[in-house]
């Protein structure tokens, strides 16, 4: 029953890969914001990744070990296109979900980037029917409106109900990022999923020192307030993010990202 309550508390993103700690600190408002974990949240963001990069992320939901999510990903530029692979594991031995994805993104023009990702889900639960799996896809686009403004769009499992043979919901998201200065950027995003209400999220990222960033965010629903920190050391980047649920407490997230061939 507890897992049912948790799934209802976050039903719209229950099957969607948790973005990294940077995005957690901004309320997961990252649909138009390029970044390592954003590349698996909107695959068009892959087109902006210039270096081969690997990362790991751990999310501790409500400080309960059984609700932890572990994720690892890698991004490799390959000519005009950029390729990515990601894997995540949620839960524990009696209730677990494994997600694997292969993604590709590229610039279609000077102002338009697009990407697509194939996902495989494997879910194990106790009881008579102990395992179920599904294969689906998602796609995204980023439009550079001006030098300081970008708009993003993403669809997940975009099949009509009459054709959808899996247990996964469908969702659609759109959002913007505006760079107010070289140090400050803000984001806003809207999401609508089958079986759920529309969700609004907003975030900000402020670079207070050359290597240190502070973040804040807001999400409609049960986890309204978010905040986080980021610190870069040449090729390595550390991020920490937190979401506060009004009833269940704090969800914390930590990421480490390593960029290869960075001068």
C-alpha positions as CSV (number, residue, x, y, z in Angstrom):
1,X,0.0,0.0,0.0
2,X,2.9,2.4,0.7
3,X,4.2,2.0,-2.8
4,X,0.8,2.7,-4.2
5,X,0.7,5.9,-2.2
6,X,4.1,7.0,-3.4
7,X,3.2,6.2,-7.0
8,X,0.1,8.3,-6.7
9,X,2.1,11.2,-5.1
10,X,4.3,11.4,-8.2
11,X,2.3,9.5,-10.8
12,X,3.2,11.7,-13.7
13,X,6.9,11.1,-13.5
14,X,6.9,7.6,-11.9
15,X,8.1,5.9,-15.1
16,X,10.2,8.8,-16.4
17,X,13.9,8.8,-15.7
18,X,14.8,11.0,-12.8
19,X,16.9,13.9,-14.0
20,X,20.2,14.6,-12.2
21,X,20.7,16.5,-9.0
22,X,21.2,19.8,-11.0
23,X,17.7,19.4,-12.4
24,X,16.3,18.3,-9.0
25,X,17.4,21.6,-7.5
26,X,15.5,23.4,-10.2
27,X,12.3,21.5,-9.7
28,X,13.1,19.3,-12.7
29,X,12.4,22.3,-14.9
30,X,14.9,21.4,-17.6
31,X,13.1,20.7,-20.8
32,X,14.7,23.6,-22.6
33,X,18.0,23.6,-20.6
34,X,21.0,21.7,-22.0
35,X,22.9,19.5,-19.6
36,X,24.1,16.0,-19.1
37,X,21.0,14.6,-17.4
38,X,18.8,16.9,-19.4
39,X,19.9,15.0,-22.5
40,X,17.9,12.0,-21.3
41,X,15.0,14.2,-20.3
42,X,14.9,16.0,-23.7
43,X,17.0,14.2,-26.2
44,X,17.4,17.3,-28.3
45,X,19.8,18.5,-25.6
46,X,22.3,15.9,-26.8
47,X,23.1,18.1,-29.7
48,X,24.7,20.6,-27.3
49,X,27.1,18.2,-25.7
50,X,30.6,18.8,-27.2
51,X,32.6,16.2,-25.2
52,X,32.3,12.6,-24.3
53,X,30.8,12.6,-20.8
54,X,29.8,10.0,-18.2
55,X,27.8,10.5,-15.1
56,X,26.2,8.7,-12.1
57,X,23.2,9.9,-10.0
58,X,21.6,8.6,-6.8
59,X,18.2,9.8,-5.6
60,X,17.0,9.0,-2.1
61,X,13.3,9.4,-2.0
62,X,12.0,10.6,1.4
63,X,15.1,9.2,3.0
64,X,13.8,5.7,2.5
65,X,16.5,3.3,1.2
66,X,13.9,1.0,-0.5
67,X,12.8,4.0,-2.6
68,X,16.3,4.8,-3.9
69,X,17.0,5.3,-7.6
70,X,20.5,4.7,-9.0
71,X,21.3,5.9,-12.5
72,X,24.3,5.9,-14.9
73,X,24.7,7.4,-18.3
74,X,27.2,8.1,-21.0
75,X,27.2,10.6,-23.9
76,X,29.4,10.3,-27.0
77,X,29.5,12.9,-29.9
78,X,29.7,11.1,-33.2
79,X,30.0,13.5,-36.1
80,X,26.7,15.4,-36.7
81,X,24.8,13.3,-34.2
82,X,25.4,12.7,-30.5
83,X,24.7,9.3,-29.0
84,X,23.7,8.5,-25.4
85,X,22.9,5.5,-23.2
86,X,21.4,5.5,-19.8
87,X,20.4,2.9,-17.2
88,X,18.5,3.3,-13.9
89,X,17.3,1.0,-11.1
90,X,14.5,1.9,-8.6
91,X,13.5,0.0,-5.5
92,X,14.7,-3.1,-3.8
93,X,14.6,-6.9,-4.2
94,X,10.8,-7.2,-3.6
95,X,9.8,-4.2,-5.7
96,X,12.1,-2.9,-8.5
97,X,12.0,-1.2,-11.8
98,X,14.9,-1.3,-14.3
99,X,15.0,1.3,-17.2
100,X,17.5,1.2,-20.1
101,X,17.5,3.8,-22.9
102,X,19.4,4.5,-26.1
103,X,19.3,8.1,-27.4
104,X,20.4,10.2,-30.4
105,X,20.2,13.9,-30.9
106,X,21.4,16.4,-33.5
107,X,21.0,19.9,-34.8
108,X,18.7,20.2,-37.7
109,X,19.6,23.8,-38.3
110,X,21.3,26.7,-36.6
111,X,18.3,27.2,-34.3
112,X,16.6,23.8,-34.1
113,X,17.8,20.6,-32.4
114,X,15.9,17.3,-32.1
115,X,16.4,13.9,-30.6
116,X,14.8,10.5,-29.9
117,X,15.2,7.8,-27.3
118,X,14.2,4.1,-27.2
119,X,13.3,2.9,-23.7
120,X,12.9,-0.6,-22.2
121,X,11.2,-1.0,-18.8
122,X,11.3,-4.1,-16.6
123,X,9.3,-4.1,-13.4
124,X,9.3,-6.8,-10.7
125,X,6.7,-7.0,-8.0
126,X,5.6,-9.6,-5.4
127,X,2.6,-11.8,-6.1
128,X,1.3,-14.1,-8.8
129,X,2.3,-11.9,-11.7
130,X,5.8,-11.0,-10.7
131,X,7.2,-9.4,-13.8
132,X,6.1,-7.1,-16.6
133,X,8.0,-5.3,-19.3
134,X,7.4,-2.6,-22.0
135,X,9.2,-1.0,-24.9
136,X,8.5,2.5,-25.9
137,X,10.1,5.7,-27.2
138,X,10.2,9.5,-26.5
139,X,11.3,12.4,-28.5
140,X,12.2,16.1,-28.0
141,X,13.0,19.4,-29.7
142,X,14.8,22.6,-28.6
143,X,14.3,25.8,-30.5
144,X,16.8,28.7,-30.0
145,X,14.5,31.7,-30.1
146,X,17.1,34.3,-29.4
147,X,20.6,34.4,-28.0
148,X,19.1,34.4,-24.5
149,X,15.9,32.4,-24.9
150,X,15.2,28.7,-25.8
151,X,12.0,26.7,-25.9
152,X,11.8,23.0,-25.4
153,X,9.2,20.3,-26.2
154,X,9.0,16.6,-25.4
155,X,6.6,13.7,-25.8
156,X,6.8,10.4,-23.9
157,X,5.1,7.1,-25.0
158,X,3.1,9.0,-27.6
159,X,0.6,6.3,-28.6
160,X,-3.2,6.7,-28.4
161,X,-5.0,4.6,-25.9
162,X,-6.5,2.3,-28.5
163,X,-2.9,1.3,-29.7
164,X,-1.1,1.4,-26.4
165,X,-0.5,-2.1,-25.3
166,X,1.7,-1.4,-22.3
167,X,1.2,-0.1,-18.8
168,X,3.1,3.1,-19.3
169,X,1.4,6.5,-19.3
170,X,1.8,9.1,-22.1
171,X,2.9,12.6,-21.3
172,X,3.7,15.9,-23.1
173,X,5.9,18.7,-21.8
174,X,6.9,22.1,-23.0
175,X,9.0,24.9,-21.4
176,X,11.5,27.7,-21.8
177,X,14.8,28.9,-20.5
178,X,15.7,32.5,-20.3
179,X,19.3,33.7,-19.5
180,X,18.9,37.0,-17.7
181,X,22.7,37.5,-17.5
182,X,25.9,35.5,-17.8
183,X,25.3,34.3,-14.2
184,X,21.6,33.9,-13.9
185,X,19.1,31.8,-15.8
186,X,15.4,30.9,-15.1
187,X,13.2,28.1,-16.5
188,X,9.5,27.4,-16.6
189,X,7.8,24.2,-17.7
190,X,4.4,22.6,-18.0
191,X,3.6,18.8,-18.1
192,X,0.5,16.8,-18.7
193,X,0.2,13.0,-18.4
194,X,-2.6,10.5,-18.9
195,X,-4.4,10.0,-15.6
196,X,-2.9,13.1,-13.9
197,X,-3.4,16.8,-13.5
198,X,-1.2,19.4,-15.3
199,X,2.0,20.2,-13.4
200,X,3.9,23.5,-13.5
201,X,7.5,23.8,-12.5
202,X,10.0,26.7,-12.4
203,X,13.6,27.0,-11.5
204,X,16.6,29.3,-11.4
205,X,20.4,28.8,-11.5
206,X,22.8,31.5,-10.3
207,X,26.6,31.3,-10.5
208,X,27.8,33.1,-7.4
209,X,31.4,32.2,-8.0
210,X,33.3,31.0,-11.0
211,X,32.9,27.3,-10.0
212,X,29.9,27.4,-7.6
213,X,26.2,27.5,-8.5
214,X,23.1,27.8,-6.3
215,X,19.7,26.7,-7.5
216,X,16.1,26.9,-6.5
217,X,12.8,25.7,-7.9
218,X,9.1,25.3,-7.4
219,X,6.7,22.4,-8.5
220,X,3.0,22.3,-8.3
221,X,1.8,19.2,-6.4
222,X,3.2,17.4,-3.4
223,X,6.9,18.6,-3.7
224,X,6.7,22.3,-4.2
225,X,10.0,23.6,-2.9
226,X,13.4,22.6,-4.4
227,X,17.0,23.8,-3.9
228,X,20.5,22.7,-4.8
229,X,24.2,23.4,-5.3
230,X,26.8,22.6,-8.0
231,X,30.6,22.8,-8.0
232,X,32.9,22.2,-11.0
233,X,36.6,21.0,-10.7
234,X,38.0,21.1,-14.3
235,X,36.7,17.8,-15.7
236,X,34.5,16.8,-12.8
237,X,31.2,18.3,-11.7
238,X,29.4,17.7,-8.5
239,X,25.7,18.5,-8.0
240,X,23.3,18.2,-5.0
241,X,19.6,18.7,-5.2
242,X,16.7,18.5,-2.7
243,X,12.9,18.4,-3.0
244,X,10.6,19.0,0.0
245,X,7.4,17.0,0.1
246,X,4.7,18.6,2.2
247,X,3.9,15.3,4.0
248,X,6.7,12.7,3.3
249,X,9.8,14.8,3.9
250,X,12.9,15.5,1.8
251,X,14.1,13.8,-1.4
252,X,17.8,14.2,-1.9
253,X,19.8,13.7,-5.0
254,X,23.6,13.6,-5.8
255,X,25.4,13.5,-9.1
256,X,28.9,13.2,-10.4
257,X,29.7,14.0,-14.0
258,X,33.0,13.5,-15.7
259,X,33.9,15.2,-19.1
260,X,36.6,13.5,-21.2
261,X,39.0,15.5,-23.4
262,X,38.2,18.8,-21.6
263,X,41.0,21.3,-21.7
